[in-house]
Amino acid sequence: MNRIYLSPPDAGELERRLLLDAFDSNWIAPLGPHVDAFEREFAESVGVPHAVALSSGTAALHLALVILGIGRGDEVVTSTMTFAATANAITYVGARPMFLDVSPETWNLDPDLLQEELKWRARHGRQAAAVLTVDLYGQCADYARITEICERYGVPLIEDAAEALGATYGPAKAGTFGECAAFSFNGNKIITTSGGGMLVTHRRDIAERARHLSTQARDPEPHYQHSEVGYNYRLSNLLAAIGRGQLASLPDKLERRRATNERYRRGLKVVPGIAFMPEADYGRGNCWLTCITVTPRLFGATREDIRLNLDAENIEARPLWKPMHLQPAFSACAVRGGSVSESLFADGLCLPSGSSLTVLQQAKVMDVLTSTPAGQVHTERGVAHA
C-alpha cells in the first residue's frame, strides 16, 4: 500500500501551467510578475491591503519583530503550544520568549493568563515588547479578548497565522489581526509554494519596510549601497507562480479538509477515549490537521501505541506540538501555566488530513486506529500494561 501522509502537497494542472509560464518568461530569479500578482491576490483573499511574499513563514515572523523595533533585552509573550519557528524568530532579534499555556476550550493562547501576565508586568515595570499569538492547527485565537487586553496595556500584537489560511474569527479572516501577520506555504500547509511565506498587514509603512529589508536593505542607488543590515528573504517568481495556482483552489481545499474532519468525527464519535480538538464558537477553523486526544484508560492504548500501529500500516500520524517550555532550547524561559499544553502533548495525535486524502484512505486510517492492540497505558503512578 502506498504511504498515507499527514498533509502532502496537493497540486494540479494550473500550478504546472503557471510554473511553466514563469520558466518560459525567464523570470527565474527572485521577484517578477508572478510575485506581484501573488501578493495582490493573496491580500485580496485574506482581506488586507498589503502582502509581502517571502521565503518562509519564519522570515515573515522575523521581519515583523524587526520592523516593530523588538530587539536585545526585550521579552515577547507567546503561546507555548506551537511549532518552534514562533519562538525561534523571537530569539533571532535577541529578544526572549515568555510562554503562556493554552485554553482547554480552544488549544490557543489563554486570554486569562495573558491578562494575568500583562497585569503583573505592568505592576513591576517589565512590560512585554509584544504579544505573538498562534492560530493553532488552523483555529484562530480569541482575538476580541486578546486585542482588548493588548490595547489596554499598550502592547503590540503580531499574529502567527502560519497554519490558519482560510480560517475565520467572526466575519474576519485569519491574518487580519494585530500590526501584521505571518503565513507559511511549507509543503504540508493548506496551500504550498514548496517553501515560502507571506507577511500581511493593514499598514503600508510595515509592508514597505518589509520589502526593503527582505531584499538586503539595498538603498535606491545605481550601485550596491546598504545603510543598514538586510535579509535575503524574498520569494522567487517560480514559487510565486505555484502559489497563485494553489490560491485559486483554496476554497476547494478548505471544503475537502473540513469534510475530512467531519468524517473523522462521525466515524470515531462512539469510540471510547477518543476526543477531538474543540471548535471555538467564535469562528470557523480551516481543519488544516484533524487532531484527537486519547484517554488510555478508556481507549485501552496510548497515543503512541496508535501512532506506531498506524506507522506499521504505512500511515503517517504525529504527536501534537511539544510545548516550547519543554523544549531543551527554551528550558530557561519563563512560563505561566503549562499543564494544559503538557497534557495535550502527552495524549494528542494529528491524523492524515490532506486535501487529496480519499474516503477509502480515511476509512483505512480509522480502521487501523480503532484496531490498535492494547499497549503501555500510562497511569498516575507510572506505566502499567493495559
N, C-alpha and C positions, 0 to 999 in steps of 0.2 A: 504494500500500500504506500502511495506517495505520502510524504510527511504533511500533516496538517499544522500549519504555522499559526502563531498567535495573531499576527496582524501584518500579512505580507503586502507588498505594493500591489495596486490594482490599476493597471494602465491599459489603454486601448489604442485604437487606430488614430484618434485625434491627437494624442500625445506624440505618436510616431510622426504624423504629418507635420506638426508644428516644429518638432525637433529637426526634421529634415529641412524644413524651410529655413530655420536658423543656421543650419550647417551650410546649406547651399548659398546663403547670403554672405557667407564668410565672416559673420559676426561671431567669432569663436571665443574671443577674449571677454573678460567681464564687461558688463554693461552692453547696451544695444537696444534695439526697438522692442524686443520681447520683454526685456526688463521693465521698460517704461510702461508697456501695456499691462504687464502682470501687476505692477504697482497700482495702476488706475483701477483695474478690475477687482483686485483684492480689497482695496479701500472701499469701493462701492459695495462689495459683498458684505463686509463687516459693518459698514455704516460709519466710517470715519473719513475725514477729508485727506489724510496723509498716510502713506505707506512707503517704507523703505526696504527694498529687497536685499537680504544679507546672506552670508554664507552658512549661518546656523541660527537656531533659536537662542543658543548660548551667547552668540555675538550680539543679538538684539538685547538681551538682558544686560550684558556688559556695557554696551553703549548707553542704555537707559540710565544706568548708575553713574557713568562718567558724565553724561550731559546734565544730570541733576546735581553735580558737584559733590558726590559722595566719594570719600577717599579715606586715607590712612587715619586710623583712630576713631572712625565713625562706627556706629552699630546699626544694623539693619534687621528689623523684626520680620521673620518669615515663618512659614509652616514647616514643621519637622517632617511631615508626610509628603515627600516629593522626590523627584529624581535629583541626583547630585548636582546637575547643571545649575539649579537655582542657587544653591549655597556656594558653588564654585565661583559663579560670577561675582558674588559679593566679595570673595577673597581677592579676585583679580584687581580690584581697585584699592586693596589694602584695608578694607573695612572688615568687620567681624559680624558673622551671622548670630542672631539670637533667636532660638527656636520656640515656637508655641505649638502646643498639642492641637489636635483637630476635634471637631464636634462629632459625637457618635451619630447625630442625625444627618450629617452631610459628608463626613470624612474630610471636610475642608477646614481651614483655619477657624478656630473657635473665637467668635466675636467677644464673648465674655472674658476669655483670657486676654485678648487684645486690649480690652478696656482696662483690665487689672494692670497689665504691663505698662501701658502708656501713662496711666494714672500714677503708678509707682515711680516711673521715670521722671515725670513732671515734678513730683514731690521732692525728688532727690537731685534735680538738676542734671539729669542724664538722658534727656530726650533722644529718641531714636532719630537717625538721619532719614529713614524711610521705612515704609511697610511694603513688603513684597509678597503679595498673595499668590496662591497657586490654585488654578481651576482643575482639581484632581480628577483624573480619568474622564475628563470631558464634562464635568459638572461645575458650574460657576460657584464661587464663594458667595457668601451672603453680603452683597455689595451695599445694600441700603444701610445696614448696620455698620459695616466696616468703613464706608465712606464717611458716615456721620462721625464716627469715633476719630478717624484721622483728621477730619476738618476741625473737630473740637480741640485737638491737641496740636494742630498746625504741622502735621507730619505728612509729607507727600506719599502718594500711593502709586505703586507700579504693579501691573497685572501680568503674571506669568500664565498666559493662555496657551502655552505650547501644545496642550492636549485637547483643547476645547473649541477648535474651529467649528462653527455651526451651532454651538450651544447658546442658550438664551437665559437672561435674567429678566423676568417680566417681559416687556416688549423689546428690551435692549439685547444686543448680541455680545457674546464674549469678545473681549478686546477693546471695548468702548469705555472702560473704567480707568480712573486714575490719570496720571500725567501721560503715560504711554503704556503700551502692552507689547508682549513678545509672543510670536507664534513659531512653531517648528514644522519643517517639512522633511523631517527624517524619514527613512524608508518605511517605518512602521506606523506613521501618523495617518490621519483621515485622508489627507492628500499629501503627495510627496514630490519633491524635485530631486530625489536621490539623497541629497543633503542640501539644506538651506533653511532660511528663516525669514521672518518679516517683523520689523518694528512698525507699529501703527500708533497714531496719536491725533488728537484734535488740534494740536499746536504746531503751526507752521515753523516756528523757530526750532523746535525739537527735531522735526523732520529734516530741516536744512542742516542743522548741526550734525545729525546722524550721517547724512550723505557726505559731508565734508570729512568727518573723522573716519568713515569707513573706506575712503579712497586715499588713505595715507596722509590725510590732512594737507594735501597739496595746495599751496597758495595759487591764486589766479595770475600766474606769470608765464611767459613763454618758455622759461627754463624750469627745472625742477627745484622749487623752493618750498621749504617747510618751516613754519614758525612755531609749530608745536608737534608733539608726537601723535601720529595717527595709526590706523589699523588697516590691514588688507582684508576687509570684511564684506565686500560686495559680491552679489550673486552673479553668476555667469549668464550670458544671453542664452546659451544652450539649455541650462537648467530652468531658466525662467520660461522657456518655450514649453517644457514639460509641465511646469506649474500651471500655465494657462489652460492646458488641456485638462489637467486634474481639477482645476477650479470649476470648469464648465460642468463637470459631472458631480460636483459636491452635493447637490440636493439628492441625487440618486444614491450616492454613497451613504449619506446620512440615513435615508429611508431604509436601506438594507441593513445597516448596523443596528438601527432601532428594532427592526423586525427580528434580527438575530437575538437581541436582548430579550424581546418579548417571548420568543420560542423557548429560550432557556428558562425563563420564569415559569412558563406554563409547564414545561417538561419536568422541572425539578421541584415544583412547589410542594409536593407531597412527600419529598424525601426528608426524613428526619435529620436535623443537624445542619442543613444547608440553608443559608440566608444570603440575600443579595445586597449590594450597595444601595442604601436608601436613595430614593429620588426626592430631592427637595421640592416643596410645593411652590417655591418662588420662581421656578423656571423649568427649562427642559434641557437635559443633558444630550450630548451627541452620541453617547454609547460607544465611545472610542474603543474601550475594552469593557466586556462584561466581567464584573468582579463578584466573587462569592466569599463568604466566610464559612468555615467548617467547625462545628462543635463536636470534637472527637467522641465525647461521652455519649452523644445522641447518634452520630453517624456510624461510629464503630471503627473509624480510622482517622488519621490526621490529614491535614492539608498536604503534608509532604508525602504521605502514602498515596494520596490521589495523584499528585504531580508525577511521582515515579511510575505509577501504574499507567498513566496517560503516555508518558515518555516511552515506556516499554511497547506501546502500541503505535509509536511513531507520531504522537500528538504533542505539540508544544504547549505548555502552560507555565506560568511563572508566579512566584510569590508576589504579593503586593510590595510596594516600595519599602525598603528597610528605612526606618526613621533616621533622619540625619543625626540626631543626638546619640544614636547607637553606632554611628559610623566612626571608625578609628580616626579618620581625618578631621572630624569635628567633635571629638570626645571632650575637648576642653571648653567648648562653647556652652553658654548658659541655655537652660531650657525651662519653660514653665509648663507644668503638667507633663504628660508623656505616656500615661497608662493606656489611653485610647489607641494611639498610634502603635504602641508596642503590642497590644492585643490584636490589632488588625494585621500587623506583620506576622505574628505567630500563627494566625488562623486563616489568613486571606490568600486567595488564589485568583489569578487572571486567566480566563478561558479564551480559546480561539474565538476571535471576533471580527476578522477581516471582512470587508465588503464583498469579497469574492467567495466567501465560505458558502458552500452549498447546503441545502437542507439535509441531504444524506450525510455529509461530513459532520454536520452538527449533531445529527442523531447518533452517529458513531461516538462523538465526544461524550454525549450524555450516557450512552450505554456503558462505555468504559468507566466513566466516573462512578456510576451507581453500582458497578460490579467490583469496585476496589475491595480487595480482601482486607480483613482486619489486620492491623499492624500495630505499631507502637503508639499507644494512646497516652498523651501527656495528662497527668493529674496534678492536683495542687501539691502533692507530696513527692512528685518525681515522675518517673516513667513506669508504666505497667503494661503488660500485654493485654490487648482487648479480648 
